[in-house]
Amino acid sequence: MATKPNTEYSENSIRVLKGLEPVKQRPGMYTRTDNPLHVIQEVLDNAADESLAGHGKKIKVIVHADGSITIEDDGRGIPFGMHPEENAPVIELVFTQLHAGGKFDKGKGGAYSFSGGLHGVGVSVTNALAQRLEATTYREGKVARLVFSGGDVIESLTIRSAAEGDRKSGTTVRVWPDGKYFESLVFPMAQLAHLLRSKAVLMPGVTVTLVQEKTKETQTWVFKGGLRDYLTQTLPAEPFIPLFEGEGFADAQHETFADGEGASWCVAFTEDGQPVRESYVNLIPTSAGGTHELGLRDGLFSAVKSFIDMHSLLPKGVKLLPEDVFARASYVLSTKVLDPQFQGQIKERLNSRDALRLVSGFVRPALELWLNQNVEYGKKLAEMTIKAAQSRQKAGQKVEKRKGSGVAVLPGKLTDCESRDLAENEVFLVEGDSAGGSAKMGRNKESQAILPLRGKVLNTWEVERDRLFANNEIHDISVAIGVDPHGPDDSPDLSGLRYGKICILSDADVDGSHIQVLLLTLFFKHFPKLIDTGHVFVARPPLYRVDAPARGKKPASKAYALDEGELTVILDKLRKEGAREGAWTISRFKGLGEMNAEQLWDTTLNPDTRRLLPIQLGSSDFAATTSLMSKLMGKGEAGARRDLMELHGDSVELDV
């Protein structure tokens, strides 16, 4: 007998995760788990924050042969005295308590005015996901050491007097990441080196060193030139105008932003290669960008557009967008924000709303001034921007098939059939919504689909293939049948074909014939393989209905005629059957919409009683057919059409 599952939900069901348990339970919420680089970066960012605050000039990272990693700095060192409220050493709180740190107080006189750390979460996450973590701090002539495992203290705090050879101040943290939390424990050395190099770039005068014990390789970076030198070394191609660099920071009198908030930047415009784009907030790399990058984009665009407008350089009909300026821009952007708001703990994207105005407000006036002082370069940049806009507008005229979730979305007005058997399925392209309604009610739901078409279909004889989908009706036809437009020499993928028979269903009058011709033109020009493989048909609804009275032993009846010829045959037959002349009633259908569902089924949809005309290319060669179609459907072929009408006009039946 099966046991009943325990579904009790009570007070005892609620579990409260304490300390660092949430990090261990859901590490992916706090860090990347593909490798331990980000948890090491949390420690590195703390060292960088010391330098950013002006208290450190050296950062050293050692990758040990045993897989551990050490980060050293010469900053102020983490305090190790007792916290006045928590009754625990401060250094222990920093590594074991979420949301404990020295970076919440952003006011004047706070320990860190500008910092990347803002959640008080970083190194406690590093500690929680480490097999072992050793923290040593040097300050006030003392050396304090504490050792953790899995976030728990395993060697209590020891404090000794500084000996000869000890640093006067700073912090050393050695971490052994725990393999059960990461897909791999191998550090991506190229990323680590790039990260350290960028720290040196963003903090001119600070020496950053990377030591690898296994290879005995040591790399040291110290930049005096800052962003310009860094960007110049990493550009994919030579810029076509000089690098635009600058900085702007708010002072104590600024109306909107805090003292020290602002940005430094260096921008280059190249014609080739993949643009180099790096942005930082308080030295934290923001690989996913954010509002500070949007501010740079806005400032660049506004300045360039202002220059173009001032010099009347914009051609008629061209509309500029920010991407036209930004597309070929490489840049390094370093932003200082007092209280940055990031998207998530890993801080890949800045969300602070004011950062856009902050950066744009300093970039725009600086670039406007530079462009007007260097008009020749300004015109080169304007030319690049205008060309990009023209290319974008031209490319925008190409209309792709509308898609959702990676696949073409079936048009909403398509009433599909239930079967997926290609040999059995049929789709009727029906002229008009009213006829489409009758067709939906009269069809065989199992195998017949209905796609109503509104108005006259576009003459596509001279329409480029990449412009076809600008027309909604043609877009819907292509999506419904499951085949993309193609040429006579192409080998289209017909595996997506959804119906074995594609039937054109229009009124039996002149307007209906016109729509037939336009649809046949579409298939001949842009879907020729469907005709070639026998998938295109024309349904032939009747033009007349004859209601005959009872005659002799024959009861009252009705009959349908496709045209005048068939109507004559029906009337002759009635006379022979003894019907009195004029006793019958002849109705002329003005359109399919006049037929009810039953009539449309009997005359046009029922495979047993309908007239379905297969469309074939005939025996003449394709080139000759194409030439004839050009005369019939080409916009500039009025003369050729007139000649054809004069030559063959007598053989055409008119329905006035």
C-alpha positions in Angstrom: 0.0 0.0 0.0 1.4 3.4 -1.0 2.3 5.8 1.7 0.5 9.1 1.8 2.8 12.0 1.1 3.4 14.4 3.9 1.6 17.6 2.8 1.4 19.2 6.2 2.1 22.9 6.1 2.4 24.4 9.6 4.6 26.7 11.8 7.2 24.0 11.9 7.5 24.1 8.0 9.2 27.5 8.1 13.0 27.4 8.1 15.1 30.4 8.9 18.6 30.4 7.3 21.1 32.1 9.6 24.6 33.5 9.2 26.2 32.3 6.0 23.7 29.5 5.4 21.9 31.4 2.6 25.1 31.6 0.6 25.9 27.9 0.9 22.3 27.0 0.0 22.1 29.3 -3.0 25.6 30.3 -4.0 24.4 31.4 -7.5 22.5 34.2 -6.0 25.7 35.8 -4.6 28.4 34.9 -7.1 29.3 33.1 -10.3 29.7 29.4 -9.9 31.6 28.5 -13.1 34.9 29.3 -11.4 36.0 31.1 -8.2 37.3 34.3 -10.0 34.4 36.4 -8.7 34.8 35.5 -5.1 38.4 36.4 -5.4 37.4 39.6 -7.1 35.4 40.5 -3.9 38.6 40.5 -1.9 40.5 42.4 -4.7 37.8 45.1 -4.8 38.3 45.7 -1.1 42.0 46.2 -1.7 41.3 48.5 -4.6 38.8 50.5 -2.5 41.7 51.3 -0.1 43.7 52.7 -3.0 40.7 54.5 -4.4 40.3 56.2 -0.9 44.0 57.3 -1.1 45.4 54.9 1.5 47.2 52.3 -0.6 49.8 52.2 -3.4 50.4 48.5 -3.9 48.2 45.5 -4.6 49.7 42.0 -5.0 48.0 38.8 -6.1 49.7 35.4 -5.7 48.3 32.3 -7.4 49.7 29.4 -5.3 50.6 26.0 -6.6 48.1 24.4 -4.2 45.2 26.2 -5.9 44.8 28.9 -3.2 45.2 32.6 -3.9 46.5 35.5 -1.8 45.6 39.2 -2.1 47.8 41.7 -0.3 47.4 45.5 0.0 49.1 48.3 1.9 45.9 50.1 2.9 44.7 50.8 6.5 44.1 47.2 7.4 40.8 45.8 8.8 40.0 46.9 12.3 40.3 44.0 14.8 39.0 45.6 18.0 35.6 44.6 19.5 32.5 46.0 17.8 30.6 48.2 20.2 27.3 46.6 19.6 27.9 43.1 18.3 30.4 42.1 21.0 32.7 40.4 18.5 36.0 41.4 16.8 35.2 43.6 13.7 37.4 41.5 11.5 35.3 38.5 12.4 32.1 40.3 11.6 33.4 41.4 8.2 34.1 37.8 7.1 31.1 36.1 8.8 28.1 38.4 8.7 26.1 39.3 5.6 25.6 43.1 5.3 28.4 44.0 7.6 31.1 46.4 6.4 32.5 49.9 6.4 30.9 51.1 3.2 27.4 51.9 4.2 28.3 55.3 5.6 28.7 57.4 2.4 28.5 60.8 4.0 31.3 63.2 4.5 33.9 61.7 6.8 32.8 58.1 6.2 35.5 55.5 6.0 34.9 55.1 2.2 33.4 58.0 0.3 33.6 56.1 -3.0 33.7 52.3 -3.1 32.7 49.4 -5.2 31.6 47.5 -2.1 28.2 48.7 -1.0 26.2 45.7 0.2 28.6 44.4 2.9 28.2 41.0 1.4 31.3 40.4 -0.7 34.1 38.8 1.4 31.6 37.0 3.6 30.5 35.2 0.4 34.1 34.4 -0.3 34.5 33.0 3.2 31.3 31.0 3.0 32.4 29.2 -0.2 36.0 28.6 0.9 37.5 25.4 2.4 39.9 27.7 4.3 40.4 31.4 4.5 43.3 33.1 6.4 42.9 36.8 7.1 45.8 38.9 8.4 45.6 42.6 9.1 48.4 45.0 10.0 47.5 48.3 11.8 48.4 50.3 14.9 51.7 48.4 15.3 49.9 45.1 15.6 49.3 42.0 13.5 46.0 40.3 13.9 45.2 36.8 12.3 42.0 34.8 12.0 41.3 31.5 10.2 38.0 30.3 8.9 36.6 27.1 7.2 33.3 27.2 5.4 32.6 30.6 7.0 33.2 29.3 10.6 36.1 30.4 12.8 38.5 27.5 13.3 41.4 29.5 14.7 40.4 32.3 17.0 41.8 35.8 16.6 45.4 36.2 17.6 47.0 39.6 18.0 50.8 40.2 18.3 53.1 43.2 18.1 54.5 43.9 14.6 57.9 42.4 14.1 60.8 43.7 12.0 59.9 43.0 8.3 56.1 43.2 8.9 54.1 45.7 6.9 53.1 48.9 8.8 49.6 48.6 7.5 47.5 46.6 5.1 45.6 43.4 4.8 46.5 39.9 3.5 43.8 37.4 2.6 44.5 33.8 1.4 41.6 31.8 0.1 41.2 28.1 -0.7 37.9 27.9 -2.7 35.7 24.9 -2.0 35.3 22.7 -5.1 31.7 21.6 -4.2 30.4 25.1 -5.1 32.2 25.6 -8.4 32.2 23.8 -11.8 36.0 24.3 -11.9 38.6 25.4 -9.5 40.9 26.6 -12.3 41.3 30.3 -12.3 41.0 31.9 -15.8 44.4 33.6 -15.8 43.8 35.8 -18.8 40.7 37.3 -17.1 42.5 37.7 -13.8 45.4 39.5 -15.6 43.0 41.7 -17.5 41.2 42.6 -14.3 44.4 43.5 -12.4 45.8 45.5 -15.4 42.5 47.5 -15.5 42.9 48.3 -11.8 46.3 49.8 -12.5 44.9 51.8 -15.4 42.1 53.2 -13.3 44.4 54.1 -10.4 47.4 55.9 -11.9 50.4 55.5 -9.7 49.2 52.3 -8.0 51.4 49.3 -8.6 49.5 46.0 -9.3 51.4 42.7 -9.3 50.4 39.1 -10.3 52.6 36.2 -9.3 52.1 32.6 -10.5 54.0 30.1 -8.3 53.7 27.2 -10.8 55.2 29.1 -13.8 57.3 31.5 -11.6 55.9 34.2 -13.8 55.5 37.7 -12.4 53.6 40.6 -14.1 53.6 44.1 -12.8 51.4 47.0 -14.0 51.8 50.7 -13.1 50.3 53.3 -15.4 51.2 57.0 -15.5 49.2 57.8 -18.6 45.9 56.4 -17.5 43.0 55.7 -19.9 44.7 57.0 -23.1 47.6 54.7 -22.9 45.4 51.8 -22.0 43.0 52.3 -24.9 45.7 53.0 -27.4 47.3 49.6 -26.6 44.1 47.7 -27.0 42.5 49.3 -30.0 41.8 46.9 -32.9 42.6 49.5 -35.6 44.0 53.0 -36.0 41.4 55.7 -35.1 40.4 58.1 -37.9 40.3 61.1 -35.6 42.4 61.7 -32.5 41.3 60.1 -29.2 38.8 62.2 -27.3 39.6 62.1 -23.6 38.5 64.0 -20.6 37.1 64.0 -17.1 34.5 65.9 -15.1 33.7 65.8 -11.4 31.3 67.6 -9.3 32.5 70.0 -6.6 31.0 70.8 -3.2 28.8 73.5 -4.8 27.3 71.3 -7.5 23.5 71.5 -7.5 22.7 67.9 -8.3 25.7 65.6 -7.5 27.9 65.0 -4.5 31.4 66.3 -4.2 33.7 64.0 -6.2 31.0 62.3 -8.3 31.8 62.2 -12.0 33.7 60.3 -14.7 36.9 60.0 -16.7 36.8 58.7 -20.2 38.7 58.1 -23.4 36.9 57.5 -26.7 38.3 56.4 -30.1 36.4 56.0 -33.4 37.7 53.3 -35.7 36.3 52.1 -39.1 37.3 48.5 -38.7 37.6 45.8 -36.1 35.6 44.9 -33.0 35.2 47.9 -30.7 36.9 47.8 -27.3 34.4 48.8 -24.6 35.2 48.8 -20.9 33.4 50.5 -18.1 33.9 50.7 -14.4 32.1 52.1 -11.4 34.3 52.9 -8.4 36.9 50.5 -10.1 34.3 47.7 -10.3 34.2 46.3 -13.9 30.7 46.5 -15.3 30.8 44.0 -18.1 27.0 44.3 -18.7 27.2 48.1 -18.9 24.5 50.2 -17.3 23.3 53.7 -16.9 26.8 55.2 -16.9 27.5 53.7 -20.4 24.1 55.1 -21.5 25.2 58.5 -20.2 28.4 58.3 -22.3 26.3 57.3 -25.3 23.8 60.1 -24.7 26.6 62.7 -24.3 28.4 61.6 -27.5 25.2 61.6 -29.5 24.0 64.9 -28.3 27.3 66.6 -29.0 27.7 65.1 -32.5 24.1 65.9 -33.4 24.5 69.5 -32.2 27.7 69.8 -34.4 25.9 68.4 -37.4 22.9 70.7 -36.9 25.1 73.7 -36.4 27.0 73.1 -39.6 23.9 72.0 -41.6 25.5 68.7 -42.6 22.5 66.4 -42.4 21.0 65.3 -45.8 17.3 65.5 -46.2 15.4 62.4 -45.1 18.2 61.1 -42.8 17.3 60.7 -39.1 20.1 60.2 -36.7 20.0 57.8 -33.7 22.5 57.3 -30.9 23.6 54.0 -32.3 24.9 55.8 -35.5 27.5 57.6 -33.4 28.1 54.8 -30.9 28.5 51.9 -33.4 32.2 52.5 -34.1 33.1 53.9 -30.7 35.7 52.2 -28.5 36.1 53.6 -25.0 37.2 53.2 -21.4 34.9 54.8 -18.9 35.6 55.2 -15.2 32.8 56.5 -13.2 32.7 57.6 -9.5 29.3 57.3 -7.9 28.7 58.0 -4.2 26.0 55.3 -3.7 26.0 53.1 -6.7 23.0 50.7 -7.2 24.0 47.6 -9.1 21.9 44.8 -10.6 22.6 41.9 -8.3 25.5 41.1 -6.1 28.0 40.4 -8.9 27.7 44.0 -9.9 28.0 43.5 -13.7 25.5 46.3 -14.5 25.0 49.7 -12.9 21.3 50.6 -12.4 21.7 54.1 -10.7 19.3 56.3 -12.6 21.3 59.5 -11.9 24.4 58.1 -13.5 23.1 58.7 -17.0 22.7 62.4 -16.3 26.0 62.5 -14.4 28.1 61.1 -17.2 26.2 62.8 -20.1 26.3 66.1 -18.3 30.1 66.1 -18.3 30.7 64.4 -21.7 28.4 66.5 -23.9 29.9 70.0 -23.2 33.4 68.6 -23.4 32.9 67.0 -26.8 31.0 69.9 -28.2 33.9 72.2 -27.3 36.4 69.8 -28.7 34.5 69.3 -32.0 34.1 73.1 -32.5 37.8 73.6 -31.8 38.7 70.8 -34.3 36.1 71.3 -37.1 38.0 69.1 -39.6 37.8 66.2 -37.2 34.2 67.1 -36.4 33.2 66.8 -40.0 34.9 63.4 -40.3 33.0 62.2 -37.3 29.8 63.7 -38.8 30.4 61.9 -42.1 30.8 58.6 -40.3 27.6 59.1 -38.4 25.6 60.1 -41.4 26.8 57.1 -43.4 25.9 54.8 -40.5 22.4 56.3 -40.4 21.9 55.9 -44.1 23.1 52.3 -44.0 20.8 51.6 -41.1 17.8 53.2 -42.8 18.5 51.2 -46.0 18.9 47.9 -44.0 15.7 48.7 -42.1 13.8 48.6 -45.3 14.5 44.9 -45.5 11.5 43.3 -43.7 12.1 39.9 -42.0 9.4 37.4 -41.1 8.0 38.2 -37.7 9.1 35.7 -35.1 8.5 34.8 -31.5 10.6 32.3 -29.5 12.8 31.6 -32.5 10.0 30.4 -34.8 7.7 32.1 -37.2 4.4 33.0 -35.5 1.3 31.8 -37.4 -0.9 34.7 -38.3 -3.8 35.3 -35.9 -6.4 35.4 -38.7 -5.4 31.9 -39.9 -7.9 29.2 -38.9 -5.8 26.1 -39.1 -6.8 22.5 -39.6 -6.3 19.7 -37.1 -4.4 17.2 -39.3 -0.7 17.4 -39.9 -0.8 15.1 -42.9 0.7 17.0 -45.8 -1.0 14.9 -48.4 -4.4 15.6 -46.9 -4.1 19.2 -45.7 -5.4 22.2 -47.7 -5.3 25.9 -47.1 -7.7 28.3 -48.8 -6.5 31.9 -49.4 -10.0 33.5 -49.4 -10.9 36.9 -50.7 -12.5 39.0 -48.0 -13.4 38.6 -44.4 -17.1 37.7 -45.0 -16.3 34.9 -47.4 -13.6 33.8 -44.9 -16.3 33.5 -42.2 -18.5 31.3 -44.4 -15.5 29.2 -45.4 -14.6 28.7 -41.7 -18.1 27.4 -40.9 -18.4 25.3 -44.0 -14.9 23.7 -44.2 -13.8 20.3 -43.0 -12.0 21.2 -39.8 -9.8 18.1 -39.9 -8.0 18.9 -43.2 -9.0 22.4 -44.4 -7.4 25.7 -43.2 -8.7 29.2 -44.0 -6.6 32.4 -44.4 -8.8 35.4 -45.3 -7.1 38.2 -47.3 -8.2 41.8 -46.9 -8.4 44.0 -50.0 -6.3 43.7 -53.2 -3.1 41.8 -52.9 0.1 43.7 -53.8 1.4 43.3 -57.3 4.8 41.7 -56.4 6.2 41.3 -59.9 8.8 44.1 -59.4 9.0 43.9 -55.6 12.4 42.9 -54.2 12.4 39.7 -52.2 13.6 41.4 -49.0 10.8 43.9 -49.2 8.0 41.4 -49.5 7.3 41.1 -45.8 6.5 44.8 -45.6 3.1 43.7 -46.9 1.1 42.0 -44.1 -1.0 39.8 -46.4 2.1 38.4 -48.1 3.9 38.0 -44.8 0.9 36.0 -43.5 0.8 33.8 -46.6 4.4 32.9 -46.4 4.2 32.1 -42.6 1.0 30.1 -43.0 2.4 27.9 -45.8 5.7 27.5 -44.1 8.0 28.3 -47.1 10.2 31.4 -47.6 10.3 33.3 -50.8 12.8 32.1 -53.4 13.8 32.3 -57.1 13.5 29.8 -59.9 17.1 28.7 -59.6 17.1 28.5 -55.8 16.7 25.3 -53.8 14.3 26.3 -51.0 13.7 24.3 -47.9 10.2 22.8 -48.5 10.4 20.7 -45.3 8.4 23.3 -43.5 5.5 23.2 -46.0 2.3 22.9 -44.0 -0.2 22.1 -46.7 -0.2 19.8 -49.7 -2.7 22.0 -51.6 -2.6 25.9 -51.5 -5.9 26.9 -53.0 -6.7 30.5 -54.2 -10.4 31.1 -53.5 -11.8 34.4 -54.9 -15.1 35.6 -56.3 -16.1 34.4 -59.8 -16.3 38.0 -61.1 -13.7 40.3 -62.7 -12.4 41.5 -59.3 -12.0 38.0 -58.2 -10.1 37.2 -61.3 -7.8 40.2 -60.7 -7.0 38.8 -57.2 -6.3 35.4 -58.7 -3.8 37.0 -61.1 -2.1 38.9 -58.3 -1.7 35.8 -56.2 -0.6 33.7 -59.1 2.0 36.4 -59.9 3.2 36.2 -56.3 3.6 32.4 -56.5 5.2 32.5 -60.0 7.7 35.2 -59.1 8.5 34.4 -55.4 7.4 30.8 -54.8 8.0 29.1 -58.2 9.0 25.8 -56.6 5.5 25.4 -55.1 4.0 25.6 -58.6 6.7 23.4 -60.0 5.9 20.7 -57.4 2.2 20.9 -58.0 1.1 22.5 -54.7 -0.8 25.6 -56.1 -4.5 25.4 -57.2 -7.3 27.8 -58.1 -10.7 27.0 -56.6 -13.6 27.8 -59.0 -16.7 28.9 -57.2 -19.9 29.2 -59.3 -21.1 32.5 -60.7 -24.8 31.5 -61.0 -27.3 29.5 -59.1 -30.5 28.2 -60.7 -33.5 27.3 -58.6 -35.9 25.1 -60.7 -39.5 24.2 -59.8 -40.9 20.7 -59.6 -41.3 19.3 -63.1 -43.1 16.0 -63.7 -41.7 13.4 -61.4 -38.7 15.5 -60.6 -38.9 17.6 -57.4 -37.7 21.2 -57.1 -33.9 21.5 -57.4 -31.0 23.8 -57.5 -27.9 23.8 -59.7 -24.7 25.9 -59.9 -23.0 27.2 -63.0 -19.4 28.4 -63.2 -20.1 30.7 -66.1 -22.5 31.7 -69.0 -21.7 28.5 -70.9 -22.6 26.2 -68.0 -25.7 28.3 -67.3 -26.9 27.7 -70.9 -26.4 24.0 -70.5 -28.4 23.9 -67.3 -31.3 25.9 -68.8 -31.4 23.6 -71.9 -31.6 20.6 -69.7 -34.5 22.1 -67.7 -36.4 22.7 -70.9 -35.9 19.1 -72.0 -37.2 18.0 -68.6 -40.4 19.9 -69.3 -39.8 22.9 -67.1 -41.9 25.9 -68.2 -39.9 28.7 -69.8 -39.1 31.3 -67.2 -40.3 29.2 -64.3 -36.8 28.9 -62.9 -35.0 31.6 -60.9 -31.4 32.6 -61.8 -29.3 34.2 -59.1 -25.9 35.7 -59.8 -23.5 35.6 -56.9 -21.8 39.0 -56.5 -19.2 37.4 -54.3 -18.4 34.5 -52.1 -19.8 36.4 -49.1 -23.3 35.9 -50.4 -23.0 32.1 -50.1 -23.8 30.5 -46.8 -21.5 27.9 -45.3 -23.5 25.0 -46.7 -23.5 26.4 -50.3 -19.8 27.1 -50.1 -19.1 23.6 -49.0 -21.3 22.1 -51.7 -19.8 24.1 -54.5 -16.2 24.9 -53.7 -14.9 23.1 -50.6 -16.2 19.6 -50.9 -13.6 17.5 -52.6 -16.3 15.3 -54.2 -18.2 18.2 -55.8 -15.9 21.2 -56.2 -13.9 22.4 -59.2 -10.2 22.7 -58.3 -7.8 23.8 -61.1 -4.2 22.8 -60.7 -1.7 25.5 -61.7 1.2 24.4 -64.0 4.0 26.2 -65.8 3.1 24.6 -69.1 5.4 23.3 -71.8 7.0 26.7 -72.8 10.3 27.5 -71.3 10.5 29.6 -68.1 12.2 32.6 -69.8 9.4 32.9 -72.3 6.8 32.7 -69.5 8.7 35.3 -67.5 8.8 37.7 -70.5 5.1 37.4 -71.0 4.4 38.0 -67.3 6.6 41.1 -67.4 4.4 42.5 -70.2 1.3 41.7 -68.3 2.4 42.7 -64.8 5.3 45.2 -65.2 4.6 48.8 -64.2 6.5 50.2 -67.2 5.0 47.8 -69.8 1.9 49.7 -70.8 2.9 49.7 -74.5 3.6 46.0 -74.5 0.3 45.3 -72.8 -1.6 47.4 -75.3 0.0 45.4 -78.2 -1.1 42.2 -76.5 -4.6 43.4 -76.0 -4.9 44.5 -79.7 -3.5 41.1 -80.8 -5.5 38.9 -78.5 -8.4 41.1 -77.4 -11.0 39.2 -79.4 -10.3 36.0 -77.5 -11.0 37.5 -74.1 -14.4 37.3 -72.4 -15.7 40.4 -70.8 -17.8 40.4 -67.7 -19.2 44.0 -67.3 
